[in-house]
Amino acid sequence: MTSILSNSTKSSIDNNDTLQRFVQSKTINDVLNKVKPISASGARDLLDLPLSATMEEAFDLLLAEDILSVPIYDEQTITTQAKKYIAIVSALDLLKLLSSKVSLDTLQSNSDALLMPLKDAIGWTEPLTIFKHTDGLRQLLDCFSYEKTHRVLVQQMDGKLVLLSQMDLIRFFQAYNHQLGSSVLDLPLAEIRSSGIETSLTYRSTAAEAFLKLAGDDRISALPILDDHGDLIGEISAQDLRGLNRNRWDALLKPVVMFLKASHGDLYPPLTCHDRFTLSQVMSAFVLRQTYRLWWMGYDSRALKGIISLTDILATFASLSSSTL
């Protein structure tokens, strides 16, 4: 029996093959060279903290460097050649650790929880993954999508380590979007993997209520903030905790909108996409606006339909580039 493929189906298959060949032809070193070029000093810097550093010190570093995570090392095992890294601690990991020690009832008198050492956060972190610079892009893509890892360390040619994140890989795909295939880039939003809205907040919630709600649900990394009409007016995530210290502790008791205004200078509208967006447009929004999520709104209704994360985009690339007939 002979099967006949339509022109549109054949074009889609050819474009998936184009993406597959692109992924198979690249290594992690190609990603490093494109999105993390070597500095004038001849090295790629790796920010880190010792296990003995406090949660407060970590929050300060994350804010000062505008990053979401930091590798932590055991200072007792430092050799003249290298540090022994134990984990990569993110703002969300720190939030989950903090929520295990405080509650709404004990919050007001528990600011010293910020003095907990980072070693206490290890049970909340992702398993540490270390790649070699010669490993294939396929391995990194699968790790960031199917394994839902958000960041890894990469051993460079000189043996030194550098951090690569999901955002770094999105930036790499964006830089080479002309090599990914038109049908892949034109994929409609409805065919991109996304997550539903599991829970939300009203603007009357306090920041503490928001953060504890976020920490208690492993399905989510951010919460939409809604007004009395159910319209989206803001968002809150663990990255909004960056810079939290004992002097600012009482700010957690403020309404969530006031907390965000105090932290960022204003309440900025969350970044959104709608039904007519394509994969190319979504990826561009992530890179150009330097965001970690887009809220999916109905084109006509403007109703909140879901959320698109970096993991969703990378999982879509992983699925399309591994498809076979």
C-alpha positions in Angstrom: 0.0 0.0 0.0 1.4 3.4 -1.0 0.9 6.4 1.3 0.8 9.9 -0.1 1.9 12.8 2.0 0.4 16.3 1.4 2.7 19.1 0.6 2.1 20.7 4.1 2.9 17.4 5.8 6.0 16.9 3.8 7.2 20.4 4.5 6.6 19.9 8.3 8.6 16.6 8.2 11.5 18.3 6.3 11.5 21.2 8.8 11.6 18.7 11.7 14.5 17.0 10.0 16.2 20.4 9.7 15.8 20.9 13.4 17.0 17.4 14.2 20.1 17.8 12.1 20.9 21.2 13.7 20.6 19.7 17.2 22.7 16.7 16.3 25.4 18.8 14.7 26.0 21.0 17.8 27.9 20.5 21.0 27.7 22.2 24.4 30.9 24.1 23.5 29.0 25.7 20.6 26.4 27.0 23.1 29.1 28.4 25.4 30.9 30.1 22.5 27.7 31.8 21.4 26.0 32.9 24.6 28.9 33.0 27.1 32.0 34.1 25.1 35.3 34.3 26.9 35.9 37.6 28.6 38.8 39.9 28.1 40.5 38.2 31.0 40.5 35.0 29.0 38.0 33.2 31.3 34.4 32.7 32.0 33.6 33.7 35.6 31.6 31.4 37.9 30.0 33.1 40.8 29.7 30.7 43.8 29.2 30.6 47.6 30.5 28.2 50.3 28.1 25.8 52.1 28.6 27.9 55.2 27.2 31.1 53.6 23.8 32.1 54.9 20.5 32.3 53.1 20.6 36.1 53.6 24.0 36.3 51.9 22.7 34.2 49.0 19.6 36.5 48.5 21.9 39.5 48.5 24.2 38.0 45.9 21.3 36.9 43.6 20.0 40.5 43.6 23.4 42.1 43.2 24.3 40.0 40.3 20.8 39.7 38.8 20.9 35.9 38.8 18.5 33.3 40.0 20.9 30.6 41.2 24.4 30.1 42.5 26.6 27.0 42.8 27.7 26.1 46.4 30.9 24.3 47.3 32.3 22.6 50.3 35.1 24.8 51.6 36.6 22.0 53.6 37.5 20.1 50.4 39.1 22.9 48.4 42.3 21.9 46.7 44.8 24.0 44.9 43.2 22.9 41.6 39.5 23.1 42.1 36.5 23.5 44.4 34.1 20.6 45.0 30.6 21.8 44.1 27.8 20.1 45.9 24.7 21.7 44.3 23.3 24.7 42.6 20.9 26.6 44.8 18.1 28.7 43.3 15.9 31.4 44.7 13.0 28.9 44.6 15.1 26.4 46.6 15.8 29.0 49.2 12.1 29.9 49.4 11.2 26.3 50.0 13.8 26.0 52.7 12.5 29.2 54.3 8.9 28.0 54.2 9.9 24.8 56.1 11.1 26.9 59.0 8.4 29.7 59.2 4.7 30.0 59.0 2.2 32.8 58.9 1.9 32.5 62.7 5.6 32.5 63.4 6.7 34.8 60.6 6.9 38.1 62.5 9.4 36.9 65.1 11.4 34.5 62.9 13.7 36.7 60.8 16.8 34.8 62.1 15.7 32.0 59.7 17.7 33.9 57.1 20.9 33.0 59.0 20.5 29.3 58.1 23.5 28.0 56.2 23.1 27.0 52.5 24.0 23.4 53.3 20.5 23.2 54.7 19.1 23.9 51.3 20.7 20.8 49.6 17.6 18.7 50.2 15.5 21.2 48.2 17.9 21.5 45.2 17.9 19.6 41.9 20.5 16.8 41.5 23.8 18.4 40.4 24.5 17.7 36.7 28.0 18.3 35.2 28.5 18.0 31.5 31.7 18.2 29.4 32.0 20.9 26.8 32.3 18.2 24.2 29.0 16.6 25.0 26.2 17.0 22.4 23.5 19.6 22.4 21.0 16.7 22.3 22.1 15.7 25.9 21.7 19.2 27.2 18.4 19.7 25.5 17.0 16.4 26.9 18.3 17.3 30.4 16.6 20.7 30.3 13.3 19.4 28.9 12.5 15.8 29.8 14.5 15.8 33.1 13.2 19.3 33.9 16.6 20.5 35.1 16.9 24.2 35.1 20.7 24.7 35.2 23.9 22.6 35.0 27.6 23.0 35.3 29.9 22.5 32.2 33.5 21.4 32.4 35.5 23.5 29.9 38.6 22.5 28.0 40.8 23.9 30.7 38.9 21.9 33.4 37.2 24.9 34.9 33.4 24.9 35.4 30.8 27.3 34.1 27.1 27.5 34.6 24.6 27.0 31.8 20.9 27.6 32.3 17.7 27.0 30.4 17.7 30.7 29.4 21.2 30.3 27.9 19.9 27.5 25.7 16.9 29.5 24.6 19.2 32.4 23.7 21.3 29.9 21.6 18.2 28.7 19.7 17.1 32.3 19.1 20.6 33.2 17.7 20.3 30.3 15.2 16.6 30.6 14.5 17.3 30.8 10.7 18.6 27.2 10.9 15.6 25.7 12.8 13.1 25.4 10.0 10.1 27.6 9.2 7.4 25.2 10.2 9.0 24.8 13.6 9.2 28.6 14.1 5.7 29.0 12.8 4.3 26.4 15.2 1.1 28.0 16.8 0.9 28.6 20.5 -1.8 25.9 20.9 0.8 23.3 19.8 3.5 24.4 22.2 3.6 22.6 25.5 2.1 24.7 28.3 0.8 24.5 31.8 -2.6 25.3 33.1 -3.3 27.8 35.9 -3.3 25.7 39.0 -3.8 28.5 41.5 -3.8 32.2 41.8 -3.8 35.2 44.2 -5.9 38.2 44.8 -4.3 41.6 45.3 -5.5 41.4 49.0 -3.1 38.6 49.8 0.1 39.5 51.8 3.5 38.8 50.3 4.0 36.1 53.0 0.8 34.4 52.0 1.9 34.5 48.4 5.4 33.1 49.0 4.2 30.3 51.3 1.6 29.3 48.7 4.2 29.3 46.0 6.6 27.2 48.1 3.9 24.6 49.0 3.0 23.7 45.4 5.7 21.9 43.4 3.7 22.3 40.2 4.3 26.0 39.9 7.1 28.5 39.9 5.0 31.7 39.8 1.6 32.9 40.8 -0.7 35.3 38.9 -2.2 38.2 40.8 -5.8 39.0 40.0 -8.0 41.9 40.7 -11.7 41.8 41.7 -12.7 41.2 38.1 -10.4 38.2 37.7 -8.1 40.2 35.5 -4.3 39.6 35.6 -2.5 42.6 37.2 0.7 41.1 38.3 2.8 38.1 39.1 5.1 36.9 41.9 7.8 34.3 41.9 10.8 33.3 44.1 13.0 35.8 42.2 11.1 38.6 44.0 12.6 37.4 47.3 16.1 38.4 46.1 17.6 41.0 48.4 15.5 39.9 51.3 17.3 40.4 54.6 16.5 40.8 58.3 16.0 44.6 57.9 13.4 44.1 55.2 11.7 41.1 56.8 8.6 43.0 57.9 7.9 43.8 54.3 6.6 40.2 53.9 3.6 41.3 56.0 2.6 43.9 53.4 -0.1 43.3 50.7 1.6 41.6 47.8 1.2 44.6 45.5 2.8 46.9 48.0 5.6 44.4 48.5 6.3 44.3 44.7 6.2 48.1 44.4 8.6 48.5 47.2 11.0 45.9 45.8 10.9 47.0 42.1 9.8 50.6 42.3 6.4 49.9 40.7 4.0 47.2 39.8 5.0 46.2 36.3 2.4 44.3 34.2 3.3 40.7 33.6 4.4 39.7 30.1 1.7 37.9 28.1 1.1 36.1 24.8 -2.1 35.2 23.0 -3.6 32.5 20.8 -2.1 33.9 17.6 1.5 33.8 18.8 4.0 31.4 17.2 6.9 29.6 18.7 9.3 32.1 17.1 7.4 35.0 18.7 7.3 33.4 22.1 11.0 32.6 22.0 11.8 36.2 20.9 9.7 37.5 23.8 11.7 35.4 26.3 15.0 36.6 25.0 14.3 40.2 24.3 12.3 40.8 27.4 14.6 38.6 29.6 11.6 36.9 31.2 11.2 33.4 32.5 7.5 32.9 31.7 4.7 34.3 29.6 1.1 34.2 30.7 -1.2 32.9 27.9 -4.3 35.0 27.3 -7.2 34.4 25.0 -7.0 36.6 21.9 -10.6 37.7 22.1 -11.7 37.0 25.7 -8.4 38.1 27.3 -9.1 35.4 29.8 -6.1 33.8 31.5 -5.6 30.3 29.8 -2.2 29.1 30.9 1.5 29.8 31.4 4.4 29.1 29.0 7.8 28.4 30.7 11.3 28.0 29.5 10.9 24.2 30.1 7.9 24.2 27.8 9.8 25.8 24.9 12.7 23.5 25.3 10.5 20.4 25.6 8.8 21.4 22.4 12.2 21.7 20.7 13.2 18.3 22.2 10.0 16.6 21.0 10.1 18.1 17.5 13.8 17.3 17.0 13.5 13.7 18.1 10.4 12.9 15.9 10.8 10.1 13.4 8.6 8.7 10.8 
